[in-house]
Structures are given as C-alpha cells and as structure tokens.
Amino acid sequence: MYRISVDTGGTFTDVVVTDQAGRFFIGKALTTPERSFTGLSAAIANAASYIGISFEALIAQTTLLVYGTTRATNAIVERKTAKTGLLVTEGFTDTLIYRFGGKYNSASITPKVLPPYVPRHLTFAVKERVNAEGGIETPLDEAALRATLGQMRAKGIEAVAVSLIWSIANPAHERRIGALIEEVMPGVPYTLSSDLNPIIREFPRTSSAAIDSSLKPLMQTHLADVRTDLIAAGFTGELLVSASSGGVMHIDDMVAKPIYMAKSGPAMAPLAGIAYTQAEGIDDDVIIVDTGGTTFDVSLIRNGTVKFTRNTWLDTPLLGTLLGMATVDIRSVGAGGGSIAWIDKGGLLRVGPESAGSVPGPACYGRGGTRPTVTDSAVALGYIDPERFLGGRMKLDRAAAEAAILPLAETLGRSVAETAAAILRLASETMIKAIEDITINDGVLPSESVVVAGGGAAGLNILSIARSMDCKSVIIPKAAGAISASGSQFSDVAIDYSGSHYGITTMHDAGAVKAHLDGLSARAARFEDELRDRGFTAFSRQLYVEARYERQQFEIELELPLDWADSAEDLATLRARFDAQSQRLYGFERPETPIEMITWRLHVVAHLPRPALNWTATEAPEALSRKVQAFFDGHGAVETTVYDGPTLPFGAEIAGPAIIEEPTTTIVVDPGMTGHLSDAGNYVFKFGAKAYA
C-alpha cells in the first residue's frame, strides 16, 4: 500500500510516494494550469516508473493522498478570484482601503499601494451596531439589507464576505445576514468573519473573510475536479489537502474554508525540515528554504517548533493583501529557477520578480520562451546537463539559453558566462535578504543555524549562500526537488481555533479567561470527535496567546503550557515567558509593566502514521561520474566532477568543484567545499567556525 503527497507549483508538479517499508519515490512533471490532473497524473506516473509499477496500479493501491497547490495563492495575488461583495457596519466601508494605516518604508513618499482586495464599489454598508460588550446599540435593519442584497445580486456578485464591528462579542447580526443571503441570493457562497476568524481588529478579520469568500467558487470547483479525476483514475483512499496551518485538512473541511489553501504548499516544507534534521541527530535552529520555479520560500524552526504568524502578506507588507489567519511564517521573494533577468532603466542587471513559469518557461525549455532566467544561467554555466534534466526525461537547449543571455551580456560588456554568473549571484543576494528577514528579525543568528534546502533549483546556489552567511551546515535531502511534497509525508491533520478575549495582569479575571478557553476547547473536542469517527486515535493540543506590554501597538505570540488553561491563574509563568520572549526579539523587557492578553489560539493536531526515512542507493560497482567544464564565479571555467547521485554510496565524500545530479535536482559544489552523503540519505555540508562535530 502507498501514500502519495502532491505539491502543484507554478512551474512543476512534485509527487512523493512512500511504501510500507518507508522507501521514498519522487515524481516530477510540468504543471498544467488548464487542468491540474494532467500534470498531477504525469508526476504520479513518473514516480510509479521508479517503483516499477503502472500508474493505474499505484493509484489503486494508494490509501492516502495529500494534495497541495499554489492555485489559491496565485489567484489571490493575481486577483483572479470570484467577484466578491463585502458587507460591513455602516461607517466602516473603508476598512480594506486603510488597512493598518502605515507603510513598509517610512522614507518612501509615494509607496505603491495595491487596490483594496474588494473594490470600494462592491463594499456595502449595513445599518446595525454591536458594542464591545456584545450589546446591540442599533438593531439590524433587515428591510434595508434585503434591498442591498438585491443590488448585489443585480451586480452579479459571486461570493459575499460579512464583517461587522464587534461581531466577535455578539455574532447574532452576522448570522442573521447569513440566513438572509441564503434566502435572497441562494447558491452564492458567503463567509462570516465571526465564524472564520473571531479576533480583535477589524482589518485582519475583514481581510481574511474577504479572501476566504472570494476563493470559494474557484477552489470548490478545483477541488471537486481533482477528486472527480482521481476517483475516475481508480483512487479509493482518503483525500486530504495541505493547509497553511502546517498540517492537512479533509477535503470537505477545506472546501468550507479555502483560505487555508493560501501558502499551503510551502507550509509543508518545515515538516520535512524537522524530519531530516532529526534523522541527522541535529537539534539546532533550522532555516528551511524552498527554491521553486517562481519563488524562493523561507521558513524557520526554533527549538523544534515551527514558527507561526498572523502577519502573512501576499505582496507588499502593509500595502497589499493580508491573510489575517495564523499560518506558518513563510517569507517569499520572486527569485526562483524561472525568475527573469533584465536590465533596468539605469543600466543595472536585475533578477525577478517576474517568472517565466511553466508556460512558456525558461528559454532552454524550448517552449517559446526567449527571456533569460536563473535556470538558463545554470545551463549556460555548465551546471545542468541538457541531456540529463529530470533524469533525462526532458531535454534542454543550451544554445537557446546562451542566446537569451547574450543581449544582456552585450549590454553589460561581459561574456555570456560572466553574465550568467552575475544573474545567479543577484538571485542569491535576494535570497540572502529573505533569510535575514526571518532569522535576524526573530532573534536567530544564521551562523548558529542549520539550513535544510529543497526545491528543484535549491542546489544551484544554496551552498554558496550558506557559506557567505557562515551557517553551521547545509542539509540537502535526496527528496530536495520535492521538499514541500516530502513534508506532506510527515504531516498531521491540524486546525486552529482562535478567539479574542481581552485581559490585563493588573485586573486579571481568571474565570472569564478560563470560560473563553473552555469555549475553544469545546470546539476542538467536537473536531476531535468527528475525526475519531474517521478512525483517528492520537491527538495533541498547543495553547498560544498574543500579548503585549500595556499600550504597545503590536503583540507577541508565545506558547503557554496546555495545563495553564485549567485555571488560567498562573500569571507568573505568563510573565516569565513573555518577558523572555520580548528580550529575545527586541532586546528589552519591562517586568513592572502590566501585560495585556489579546487573542488566544488552540492548535489541535490529529496524528497520522509517518513513514520512516528509507533510501536505498542504486546498486553499482562504483559511483558513476564524469568530467565537464563548468564556470564558477571568481574561478572561471574549471574541470568539474559530475556525480550520478543515485549511484553514490552512503558515506561518500564530495569535494568541490563538483556537481551532483539527482533525478529532480542538481547540487553545485563550489571549489573548496566538502561534504558527504549521510547514512540517512542526505547530502551534508559544514561551514563556519561553529560547525558541529
């Protein structure tokens, strides 16, 4: 029996299959935007070929399939979602326009502010008002609301978001509006902010409701098509969907709350990072990088725990689109294998954020692309063998790659190889900034951290990046080319239950806080009972609070012991943990200042069986290798050893300059670097004076 995990990216669809012995098999195919199942089935068939069975046999013997896709994220960023209407309390129609009222760069006079996620002309005022205590100040005007819903129907609204002031204190008006939507606009999906994300601060709550409702028509159709196609292909197992909460959800639950599909693919990578570092016996802070065809994604594991955030922006911070939900903290920049290199008006070389994607793709793909990309640069430098890309299944055109780079080289007065090296170096600088953003800003030093690298393009430059940042070491798994899909193999069913309840240590009402936490626990219990009916038996919970020093304008999330909720009275533990977190993040603590508690989050996990890492090297009398000429920045063209990764024995030492060819990724080892293939099947390279023994 088999378990399949899928990550459908902007360029490639990655598949990881594990069998009962825990062996990993990787499949990869170009993503097919017009019909996801075409690329999905091709990737599964590729994995089946390594197992030695047919696509039909693999699907029929699969008991669990975890599906992930970037479709929701791309739809949000590209504004290709349903035509959505927003209902807000009268006087608050500009909530999505004002956002938090700030800008990312205070020195910028004319920052580029994206239009509100729901246009102002599709935002409608509702006459009603609930106060902060839940009392009704102004009753809901149902007659006026019916007229408004009629206008929305006439405008062709395809989805509705509802976010009323203080609905978290009393959701009665939102729920009545939901009932009227069903009556006046039957069949139109809607989202109530008090059900989805009942937190203080109207902007993140409104933004998440708007995003969720806008995704429902698109993702409900998409997930239904995927399920239909899989069933038609012979799949009879359990279908789960990877979620931004760092776990997976049942497909029916995801249909109800599709916002959890935003950033769902990259959210799986940290789970792979935990598994691979544990296999190597490493317990340091871990930086997870995933270099795909379109983006470079970075996440962080601190003290064995994945870092979460509510501050996930899908574009420019403070000026773009905020998810507003608690998600795995992922920083993304437009620097992937398909990122396009170009010359700006000042004559400077730039890389990204625009990507060639899978259609037409980099010039070397021979699919009509003419603009130079990072992948084209790797081909021109001799890092990627055009005859062996994706294990030889896809032939590349080196001449086309060099032709695409040539205009830039002529403009810069450099050779094609020098320009290709500069493109890769610029992409690396962008990636370094993303790593620094998530580490240094969170009190983590890259020099005291381990990097786990994945993505089809990760191996091209991650070793040079890690060396320049003085990281302790780099782990590149054999499954690096499909690290997000690999992470899904180690995932569990997970969901968050959040709610805001204000409290302050100087006037702490333990009974009220406990009652609020009991409400979250009751919701979690219902969720667990539903899963028990599906055969789940092992569950765990984690309790978090977002708190701040009195009168601060930002919160810090910290974990509390789960038994803290039993009485909600242990303020000494709350104080000690909060002061320590403030000191670590910002370099100060204020032990005498009262602490305000704002939002509480209960993270609930239903544990799935996990495969053991089990890689088997291809039997060969000796490791297969050959010599080529490759260009390295600062060294020029040098003779380089190219290893066939599947034939390398465990324990094999690798010394640069070298290139390791795995079926789904290529690892470039610069001159002077050394590493080895561990018994766990990971390529391990050590850097820095503090590298562990």
N, C-alpha and C positions, 0 to 999 in steps of 0.2 A: 504494500500500500504506500501511497505517496502523498506528500504535502507540497503544494505549489504556492509560491508568492510572486506577485507581479508588481512592477513599477513601470507605468507608462509615462515616459518623459516626453519632452518636446521634440527630441531627435530620435532616441532609441526606446524600445520597449524591452525591459530586462525581466528575466524569469529565473528564479532559483527553485530547484526541485530537490527535496530530500527524501530518501527512502527509509525503511525501518532500521537500517544499520547506521543512519545518521550521515550517509555519504551525500555530498553536495554535487549537483549538476547545474551548470549555468547555460541559459539560452539567451540569445540576443537577436533582435530584428529591428528594422526601421519602423518607427511609429507611423501609423496610417490614420491621419486626422479624420478622413472621411468615414471610416468605420473601424473603430478600435479593435474589434475582434480579428481583423485581418492581420495586423501586426502582432497581436497577442497570440494568435494561433501559430504564426510563423516562429515566434520566440519559443513557444512550448514545444513545437516540433523540433526545433534546433536542440533543445535540452534533451528531448526524447532520443535523438540520434546518438548522444553521448551515453545514454543508458543502454541503448541497443534495442529499443522497442519502438513501436509506431506511435504517432500522435494519438490515434484513437485508443490504443491500449493504455497509454499514460493517463488520458482523461478519464477513462472508465475506472481506473484503479486509484484515482485521487479522492481522498476522504475530506480534505480541507484545502480550499483555495482562498488566499488573501489577495485582494485586488487593490491596487493603488494607482492613482493617476494625477497628472498635473492639470487636467481639464478644468477643474473648478478654479484653481488659482489663475490659470490663463484667462478664463472667462471674466474673472473679476478685474484683472489688470487691463485687459483689452476692452472692457465694458461691453462684452458680448453676452450679457445675461438677459433675462426676461424684462419686459417693460414693467417697471415696478412703481407702485404708488405708495406714498408714506403718509400715515395718519398720525398727527401729533396734537398735543394740547394747544389750544388757541394761545397765540403769543410766542410759540416756540418753533415756528416754521423754519428758522434759520439755523437749527442745531447742527446739521451736517455741513453747513457753509462755514460757520465759525470754528468748528472743531474744538480744539483746546485753546484757540486764540493766540498761539505762538508760531514761531518758525524755527527751523533747524539751525540756521546760521543767522545769528542776530546782526551780523555786519552786512548782510545782504539787503539791499534797498528794494529790489524788485524780484523777490523769490517767485518761482513758478508754482502757483497754487493750482492743483487739479480741480476740476469742477466737482461739486458735491456728488456723492455716489448716486443719490436720487435727485434728479433735477428739481429746481425750485418750483417749476410749474406743475410738477407731479407730486408736490407736497401739499397736503390739505389739513386745515385746522379743524379741530373738533372742540365744540363748546362743552367743556367739563373741567373740573378741577378737584384733585385729591390733595390733601395736605400731607406733611411729612409724618404725621402720626396715623395716617390712614383714614382720617375723617373726610367726608365729602363736603367740600366747600361749594361746588357748583354741580348740580346733577347733570347727567349725560343728556344732551338734547337729541333724542332719538329721531325726531322728525327731520331736523337739520342734517343729521348723519345719514339718514336714508337718501336725502337729496344729494349729498356728497358722494355716496356710493354709486348713485345713478350716474353722476358726472364721470366717475372713474370708469364705470362700465362703458360709457359712451366714448371715452378716450382710448379704449382698447387696452386697459390695464390688465397685465397677465399675472401679476402677483402683488400682494399687499403686505406691507410691514406696519405694525402698530406699536407706537412707543409713547406712552403718556407719562406726564410728570408724576412721580411718586406712585407709579403703579406697583412698585416693589413693596410698598406699605399696604396697598389695597388694590388687588388686580381686578376688582369687580367690573370696572368700566371697560378694561381691555377685553375681558372675557365676553361681555355683552356685545362689544363691537365684533368679536369673532363670530358670534352667533348671527349677527346681522349680515356680515359678509357672506356667510353660508346661505342666507336667505335671499339677499339681493344679487349676489354675484356667485351663484352656485358653480362649483368646479374650479374656482380661482383659488389657488393656494395662498395661505397667509401665515405670518409669524407674529406671535405676541411676545414683546420684549420681556414681560414678567414671567413667561414660561421658559424662554430660551436662556436669558442672561440677567437674572434679577439682581443687579448691582447698582450701587450709588454712582452717580454721574451719568447724566443723560446722553452725552455724546457717545461713549463706547457702547452703551446699551442700545442706543438707536442705530448706530452703525452696524452692530452685529445682527440686529433684527432685519435691517435693510438688506444686508448681504445674504443672509440665510433665505429670506423670501425670494430674492432675485434668482437664486440658484435652483430653487425647487423645480420649476418646469424643465430646465435644461438637464439637471442631474438625475431627476426622476426618470426621464426618458432614457438618458445614457445608461444608468444602472439597470433599467429594465431590459434594454437591448443587450447588455453584457450578459445578464442572467439568461435571457432567452437563447442567445447564441451558444452559451456554454451547455445549457440543457440539450439543445439540438445536437451538439457535438458528442453527447453521451455522458456529461458530468452529472453525478447524482449526490455529490458530497455537500458539505457545509460551505456556504459562500459568505466570507467576511470582507470588510473594507477597511483599509488602513486609515487611521484618523489622526488629526493634528494634535490630539491629546497624548500621543505617544503610545497608543495601543490600537486595537482594532475594534470594530463595531459590526454587529449583524447588519446585513444589507437593508433590512426593513427599518432598523433604527437610523441608519444613515439617510435613507430616503426621507425620513421625518425631519432630520436636522443636517442638511447637506453642507452647512458651514464648516462642519468638522472635516470636510474633504479638502479645504484650503490648506496648503502646505502639508498635506497628508503623506506624500511620498518622502520628502526629506526628513519628516518626523520619525521615520523608521531607522534612519542611519545611526542615531545614538545607541539603539538597542544592539546593533551589530558591534558598535564600538565597545560596549560593555562585555559582550561575549568574547571578542577577540583579545581584549586586554586580560580578561580573566584566564583565558587559555594560556597566555604568556606569563601568568603569575604577577601581573602589574597592578598596583593599586594607586597610581598617581592620578592627578587630574588629567583628563583626556580631551583633546581637541579633535572633533570629528569633521572631516572635510569631504565633500561630495562634489566632484567636478564632472558635470554632465555636458551635454552639447550646448545648453543655453545659459546655465547659471553655475556659479560656484557657491555652494551652501556650506555654512559653518555652524556647528552646534557644540555644546560643552557638557561634559560630565564632571561634576565636582563632588568629591567624597563619595563616589559610586552612585550619585544621583543625577538624573537628567535635569538640566536647568529649564525652568518654565518661565513664561512671561505673559502678561496681558497687553504688552506694548508691541504687538506684531503689526507692522505696517507693510503693505504690499507694494509700496512705492516710496516716495519721499517722506521721511518722518515728519509728523505734524502737519504736513500739507497734502497728504494723499489719502489712502483708504486704510482704516484701522479695523482689524478683525474684532477687537474688543473682548475676545474669549481667552481663557487660559490655554495656551498652546506651548508645545516645545519651542524653546527660544532658538530660532534659526535666523541667521543673517545671510542674505543672498545678494550677490552682485553679478552683474552681467559680464562674466568672464569664464565662459565655458569653451569647449572644443570648437563650437560653431561661431564663437564671437568674431565679429568682422573687424578687421584693421582698416584704418582710414587716416587721411591727413586733414587736420582742421584748417581753418582759415588763416591761422598764424603759422602754418607750415610744420606743425608738430604732429608726430605719429600718435595715434590713439587706437585703443582696442576696446570694442564693445560700446555700449551695452547691447546694440543690435546684434541679432544672431541669424545665421543662415538657416537654422532649424534643420528639419529633415527634408523639406521641400523648399528650394532646390538643394539645400545642403552646401557644404564646402565645395570649392571648385574641383578638388581631387575626386569627389564622388562621381563626377561625370554625369550629373543630372541637370545640368543647365546653370549651375552656379558659376559666377565669374569673379566675385569679390573675395579677397584673401581672408582666411580665417586662421585661428590658432592651430587647427588640425592641418591646414595646408602648410603652415610653417613647420610643423613636426615632420611632415612628409618631405619637405624640401631640405630639412636639416639631416635627413637620413635616419630619423628615429623610428619611423613607421615604414615597414616594408610594404610597398603597394601590392605585392603578391600574397601577403600573409595577414592582411587586415581581417579581423574577426575570424581568425583561424583559417584564412584563405577563402572564406565564403563570399567575400566582397572585394573585388579588385579596385584599386585606386589608380589615379592618373597623376604621376609625379610631374610630368610636363605641364599639365593643366595647373597644378599647384604653383609651380615656379612662374608660369605665365601670369597668374593672378597677382603674385607678389611683385613682379617686375616693374609695373608702373610706380609703385611706392618706392622701390629701390632707386629708380631713376630720379624721382623727385628728391629723395634724400641724399643722392650721390653715394650710395652704398651698393655692395653686391647683394644678390638675392639671398645668399646665406646669411650675411650680416643683418639684413633687414628681417629675415625670418627669426633670427636670434633675438632681435630687438622686440619683435612682436611678442614672443614668448616671455621676454623679460618684463615687458609692460603688463602683460596679463598677470604675471607673478606679483608685481607691485600692488595691483588691485586686490589680489587675493590676500596679501600680507595685511593690508589695511582692514579687510574684513575679519581676519583672525585677531588682530589687535583690538578691534571694536568689541568683540565678545569676550575676550580674555582680560586684557588690562583694565577695561572699564568695570569688570566684575571682580577685580582684586586677584586675578590669576596671572601668574607670570608664564609666558610661553617657555622660558628657559627651565621651568620646573614641571613641564607638562610633556605628555606623550601625544603624538599625532597618529590618528588612525585615518588612513586615506582611502577613499573609494571614488567610484565614478570612472567611466571609460577613459577620461582624459587626465585623471589624477596623477598617474605615474610619470607624465611628461615633465613635470616641474616641481612636484611636491618635495623631493629630496633637496633640491637647491633652495626652496623656500624654507624648509626646516633648518637647514644649515645656516642660512642667513639670520634666522631668528634664534639660533642657539638652542633649539628644542632638544630635549633629552634624547628622544628617539622617535623613529617613524615605524609604524606597522602597516604594511600593505598586504591585506589578505589575498589569497588566490581568488576570492569572490569579489575583489575590489571593483571590478567592472559592473557589478550589480549590487552595490552595498546597501542601497535602500531596500531592494527586494530581499536581500540577505537578512536585513534587520527584521523584516516581517516574519522570518522563520523563528525568531526569538520573541515574538510579540505576544501579548495577552490582551484579552478583552478589557478595555479601560474606558471609564467615563468620569466626568467631574460633575459634582453638584455644588453650585455656588449660591451665595446669597449675602447681601449686605445687612449688617446689624451693627450700629454704632455703639461703641463703648469707650470709656476712658478709665485709666487705672485709678485716678483720684476719686471717682464715683462709680466704682465697678459694681454692676448689678449681675452677679454670678447666675442668679436664677433666670434672668432674661436671656443671657448669652447661652446658657445650657438649653433653654427651650428652643432657641434658634438652631443650635447644633443638633438637637434631637429631631428637628424637622428635616434637616439634611440627612441625618442617619435613617430616618423613616423612608425617605425617597430612595436611599441606597439599598435599604432592605428589600424594597419592592423590586428593584432592579436585580438583586441577587436571587430573589425567589423565582423570577422569570427565567434566569439562566440555570437555576437548579433543575427546572423542568426540561431544559435542553441537555442536561447531563453534566453540567459543571459542578465541581465539588470543592475546589480550593479558591478561597477569596482572601483579599487583604485590603486594608484601607490606610490612607495617609491624610493627616489633617494639616491644613495650612491657614495662615491668617495674613492679610495685608494690613500692615500697621504703620504708624508714623509718630514722630515726636509731635507734641501739641503745636498746632498752627503751621506745620510743614505742608508743602503743596504736593508732595509726592509720597508714595507708600513703598515699603519694603516687604516683600513676601518672605515669610520664614515658616519652617515646619515646626509643629508642636507635637509632643508625644500624643499618641492616639488616646491614651487614658486621661489626658488633660481635659477632654470633653466630659468625662464622667461627673465632674463637679464644677468645672470652669472657674475654679478659685485659685489656682496656683499661679499667682502673679509674679512670684519670684523667678520661676522658670521662664515665663514670658519676658520679663525684664532682662534676665541674663542673656537669653538668646537674641533678643532684639538689639541690645547694646553691642554685643559681639559682632552681629551682622553689620550694624552701622559702622563700627570701627573698621571692619574688613573692607567694606565697599567704599567708604568715604573718608576714612582716616580720623573720625571723631565719634565720641559717644557722650551722651548727656544723662548720666544716671539719676539726676534730680528732676529731670523734665518728665511730665506725665506722658504716657503713651496712649495714642488713640487707636482703637481697633476698628477697621472699616469693613472689610469683606472677608468672608470665611469660605474655604474651599475644601470639600471632601473628595479625595481622589480614590476611586473604587476600582479594584482590579480583580478580574476572574481569570485565574491562571490556566494557560493551555500547556499541554506537554511540549517540551522543547527538544529539538534534535541535538545530539552530541556532535561536535565538530569532528569530522572524519574524512580526511583527504587521503587518497591513495595515488601515489606517483605512478606514472606510466612505466611499465617495465621496459628497460632498455639497458644494453650492456654498459653504456656510459651516457652522460648528459650530452645531448646534441648541441652543437654550437658552430658558428661560422664567423668570419671576419668581414667587416664592412668599413667604409669610410663615413664617419659622422662628424658634424660640425658642432663644437661646444664653445659657448660664449667665453672669450678670454683664452681659448686654446687653439681655435681654428679647427681645421679638418684633421682628425686623428684616427688611427686604426682602432676599431672598437669591436669587442667580442659580443656577439649576439647569442643569447642562450634561449633554447626552447624550454620554456618554463615547465610544461608538464613532464619533461624527462629529467628535471633536476632532482637529485635525491635529497631527502631531508638531511639537514646539517651542511648542505653545500655552501661554500663560501663564495661570495661575489665581490670582485674588486673592479672599480671603475678605471677607465671608461668601459661601460658595458650597457647592454640593452637586454632586458628580459621580456620575451614575448609570451604572454598568456593569451588564451583564446579570446578574452574580452577586454584586455587592457595591455598597455605597453609601459614598462618601467624603465626610465632613463637614469643610469647611474653615472654621475659626473666623475671626471678624473679625480683621484684622491679619496673617493668614498669607498667604504667597505660595508658589507652586510652579509646576512646568511638566511637560508631557508630553514625556519624552525620546525621542530617535530609536530607542531600544531598546524603546519601548512601556511605560515605567514612569512613574508619577507620582512626582516627586521634590520633596521639601520640605526646606529647610535651616533649622536652628535653631542657637542658641548662638554665642558669640563665636569658637569654633574651627571653625566650618563650613568645609569645604574650598572652594577657589575653583572 
